[in-house]
Amino acid sequence: MEDYDPEAIFNGHRDRFIKVLQPLFLPNDPVSNDIIRYFASLLRVLGMEDKGWDPYAESRNILNDLNRLMKLDLSEDRFPDGWTSWRLGLLLYSHIVEMDAPYEVITNLLRFRLAKGYSPNPYFDLLTEKEQKNFSKNGVRTGRKIEIIKALSKEADLPVGELYDEFYNNRLRNAVQHSDFILTEDDFRSRRGVSGTKSFKLTYEELDTIITKAKAFISAVFQLDLDARQVWGSKKGQAIPYDAHYKGLMEVLVDDRNLMCGFAVHWPNDSESMYRRTEAGVEMVNCMVNLKQATIDLWVGLYAQKRGTFSPLVEANGDPKYSPLDKSEIRPEWPKDIMTGKA
């Protein structure tokens, strides 16, 4: 078809998906439900990690590699049977729908919007009692994750869950995962087992639409993740009032590209709580995931023996002393005109 423009079609789907997902990644109110839980959702806070233990980074590299391979010269004179681009596309699709991190981030961002807290396993307390009992053995299947996202989306009055209907095909996913498919001149086919009684077919037009929308979806997720990190990275070097009781000041931590990679809360007794995720691994100081309360606990250090009016962490006859801002010797101060509420 003369008017067929694959890039324009892809961009159209991606832009539409971005519009739907944007309220999650860049909420109008990132504060009321505790901004730490919002940051934890973006950063996938779990615990201390050495370098080389983040499968999300590897998954993104695999997708980038597959996408680059698909753009190479795959003409029939180099690949005689002519199916190489489709095979790469199917591998790309399979990886997109199987990646854990995007489901976890989206589920936690929905939980944040609904004031349901943060969890590194955001599905567990939303499972049935039977599913919870079998969790350690079976985990959570991909289709069930999508069911949970759909339920949370409906509760949040956002059409996020509906996006999966546009590209998630469990029969296709299963066929590719188990190498149970055949590419023919006419269509994509799957026997679905030895007997073939549950076999199915997809036209290449249908297959192209599914793969294109899957690529557009994950591209939208990656773009919004980048956008959110850029927005918050622009706050680097600032001390933002976070806790009015203890007088904690929050700082957004950034990587070498000025993208948010963590946070620190400076307390007025010269201690701090900090989380930072980089390619070198994860640093986690004076904070811990609280699964029961679905939050991140921050430890404030030693309390004052004789507390003053400023903070339980500062002696009655003492002055607040905050730890320096990241990679500097600047010690922040609590704004004199802000005495109540969280930032």
Long-range contacts (C-beta under 8 A, 24 or more apart in sequence): 6-212, 9-212, 10-212, 10-215, 10-216, 10-219, 11-216, 13-166, 13-212, 13-213, 13-216, 13-217, 14-216, 14-217, 14-219, 14-220, 14-223, 17-163, 17-216, 17-217, 17-220, 18-220, 18-223, 18-224, 20-158, 20-159, 20-160, 20-163, 21-106, 21-160, 21-163, 21-220, 21-221, 21-224, 22-224, 23-113, 23-158, 24-106, 24-109, 24-110, 24-113, 24-158, 24-160, 24-224, 25-109, 25-224, 25-225, 25-227, 25-228, 26-224, 26-227, 26-228, 26-231, 27-109, 27-112, 27-113, 31-342, 31-343, 32-115, 33-112, 33-113, 33-115, 34-295, 34-342, 35-242, 35-250, 35-342, 35-343, 36-118, 36-242, 36-263, 36-265, 36-295, 36-296, 36-298, 37-112, 37-117, 37-118, 37-295, 37-296, 38-109, 38-112, 39-232, 39-260, 39-262, 39-263, 39-275, 40-108, 40-118, 40-275, 40-289, 40-296, 41-105, 41-108, 41-109, 41-111, 41-112, 41-118, 42-105, 42-109, 42-225, 42-228, 42-229, 42-260, 43-260, 43-261, 43-262, 43-275, 43-277, 44-101, 44-104, 44-105, 44-120, 44-277, 45-118, 45-120, 45-275, 45-277, 45-284, 45-289, 45-296, 46-120, 46-282, 46-289, 47-282, 47-284, 47-288, 47-289, 48-281, 48-282, 48-283, 48-284, 49-277, 49-281, 49-282, 50-281, 51-279, 51-280, 51-281, 52-281, 53-281, 54-277, 55-100, 55-101, 56-99, 56-100, 56-101, 57-279, 59-95, 59-99, 59-101, 60-222, 62-95, 63-92, 63-95, 63-96, 63-218, 66-91, 66-92, 66-95, 67-92, 67-215, 83-183, 86-183, 86-188, 86-204, 86-207, 87-183, 89-207, 89-211, 90-176, 90-181, 90-211, 91-176, 92-211, 92-214, 92-215, 93-172, 93-173, 93-176, 93-210, 93-211, 93-214, 94-173, 94-176, 94-177, 96-214, 96-215, 96-217, 96-218, 97-142, 97-167, 97-168, 97-173, 97-214, 98-142, 98-173, 98-177, 99-218, 102-218, 102-221, 103-142, 103-145, 103-146, 103-149, 105-221, 105-225, 106-149, 106-160, 106-221, 107-145, 107-148, 107-149, 107-152, 110-149, 110-152, 110-153, 110-156, 110-158, 110-160, 111-152, 111-294, 113-156, 113-158, 114-152, 114-155, 114-156, 116-152, 116-294, 117-293, 117-294, 117-295, 118-289, 118-294, 118-295, 118-296, 119-289, 119-291, 119-294, 120-289, 120-291, 121-291, 123-148, 125-294, 126-151, 126-152, 142-168, 142-170, 142-173, 143-168, 143-170, 163-217, 166-213, 166-217, 167-210, 167-211, 167-213, 167-214, 167-217, 168-214, 169-210, 171-200, 172-202, 172-207, 172-210, 226-259, 228-260, 229-259, 229-260, 229-261, 230-258, 230-259, 230-260, 232-260, 233-257, 233-258, 233-259, 233-260, 234-258, 235-260, 236-326, 237-325, 237-326, 237-328, 239-266, 239-322, 239-325, 239-332, 239-333, 240-343, 241-334, 241-335, 241-338, 241-342, 241-343, 242-342, 242-343, 243-342, 244-338, 244-339, 244-340, 244-341, 244-342, 245-311, 245-312, 246-300, 246-311, 246-312, 246-313, 247-310, 247-311, 247-313, 247-314, 247-320, 247-334, 248-273, 248-298, 248-300, 249-322, 249-332, 249-334, 250-343, 251-325, 251-326, 251-332, 253-326, 264-326, 265-298, 266-322, 266-323, 266-325, 266-332, 267-300, 267-301, 267-313, 267-322, 267-323, 268-310, 268-311, 268-313, 268-314, 268-320, 268-321, 268-322, 268-334, 269-300, 269-301, 269-302, 269-303, 269-304, 269-311, 269-313, 269-314, 269-320, 269-321, 270-301, 270-321, 270-322, 270-323, 271-299, 271-300, 271-301, 271-302, 271-323, 272-323, 273-298, 273-299, 273-300, 310-334
